[in-house]
Amino acid sequence: MDKPVIGIVMGSQSDWATMKHAAETLKSFGIGSEAKGLSAHRQSDRLHAWISELESRGFKAVIAGAGMAAALPGVVAAQTRLPVMGVPMESKLDGLDSLLSIAQMPAGIPVGTFAIGRAGAVNAALMTVAILALSDPKIAAKLVEYRANQANATETPRDE
């Protein structure tokens, strides 16, 4: 696998159970990622230091998972020009608090917002893959193959 080009950041260790699905999805495409647990509230200085290095290290995007107040994706987006994908964690209000916090970013600081939980983590990774595929023919070919496999998997019902 190549060096990491996608940052995966989450507010706490407990978010890894969801965010690992983003890392696994990227890995299946041969895309390297770096995962960090950095709280926007409790570790703002460390988070800022990490974000400030991303572009110079060759990163292309960030997938940020957060629960409850879900400030992390917006904080990341405010500090970089890289695309930021926001993944709401399941939380006290079934994740709706997280979803709304991420989706309601003010105009000018966009955060791509995805479904709550595992589906959101996988889809955030797939959106990141699609962005990378615009300038990388190998990734584009893998994405075409992935989508064909997804379409074919629904044709024949089977026990799982």
N, C-alpha and C positions, 0 to 999 in steps of 0.2 A: 504494500500500500504506500502511496505517496505521502509526503509530509502533510501535516494537517492544513487544510484550507478553509474549514468550517469550524467556527467556534460554537460550542454548546455550553450554555451557562444556565444555572438554576439557582434559586434562592436558598435551597437547603438540601442536605443529603437525602431527605425523604423524597425529593422530587426525582431522584435518579431512577426509581422504579418505573416512572413514565418516560423520562428523557432518554433512557438507554435505548428505547425503540427508535429514536431519531438517529443515534449513533450506529445502531445495527443496520438501519436502512441505508445510511450513507456508506457504510462498510461494504454492503452487498453490491454497490456500484463502484467499489474501488476508490472511494473518496475518503481521504483522511480527515479526522476531526479531533478536536481537543476539547474535553469536557472539564468544566470548572464549577464548583459550588461557591458562589460569591453573592452574598446578600446585598441588595441595594441599600438596605437600612443599617445593617450591622457591620458591613465591610466596604463602605463606599470608597475609601481610599484605595483598597486593593482592586476593587472592581474598575475604578477609573484607570489605574495603572495597566491592567490587563487590556481594557478597551483601547487605550492609547497606543498599544503596540501592535494591534491586529493588522492594520494595513501594511505597516513596514515589514511584517512577518509573512506577507503574501496571502492573508485570509481574504475570502471572497464574500462571506455572509456570516450571520450569527443566528442561531436558533436559541431563543431565550424562553425558559419555562418559569412560570411564577404562579403562586396561589394567593388567595385572599386579596389584599390590596393590589397585588400584581404590578408593582411599580417597575420591576426589573426590565421588561422589554422596552418600555418607554425611556428609561434611564439610559439603556444601551443605545437606542436609536438617537437620542439627543446628543450623544458623544461620538458618533461615527457616521460616515456617509455610506457605510456598507448596508446592504439590505438586512433587515431584522425581521425574523419570523417569530411571532409570539404564540406560545403554547400555554393555555390556561390549565392549571392543575385542579384536580378535584379537591374541593375544600369544604368549609363549613356550610355553604349554601349550594352544595352539589356542583360547585365550580362556576355557577352563574356569576358570582361576585368577581371571580378571576376573569371570566370571559368579558364581562362588561368593562372592567378596568382596562383591559388590553385593547378592546375594540374602540373605546371612546377616547382615543388619543386626539389632542387638538390638531387642527389643520397645520400642516407644516412639518410635523414629526411623525411620518408614517411608520406603522408597525403592521406587517401582514399578520392577521389574526386567524387562528385555526380552531378546530373543535377542541373540546375539553378532553384531556387525558390522552390515552394511547393513540387514538385515531388522529388527534391533533399533532402529536409528535411525529408519527409516520408521515402525515401529509405535509408538515413543515419541511421535513427532510426531502420529500419528493418535489416540493416546490423549489427548494434549493437546488436539487438535481436539475430541474428544468431550466433554472437560471444558468447554471454552469454549462448545460448542454447547448446553449446559444453560441458558445465560443469554443466548444470542445467536441469534435465529431465522434470520438470514442464514447464519451458519456451520452451523446445524443443517440447513438446506436443502441447502447444498453437500455436507455429509457424507452425507445421504440419496442425493443424486445420485452421489457418489463410490462409495458401496457398491453402488448399482444397476449402475453401470458395471463394477465389479469382478465382480459376479455374471454380467453379460452377456458379459464378455470370455472366460469359460471355456466357453461353449456351442459355439463354432465353432472347431475346431482350425485353425491357420494356421502357415505358416513365419514365423519371426521373423528 
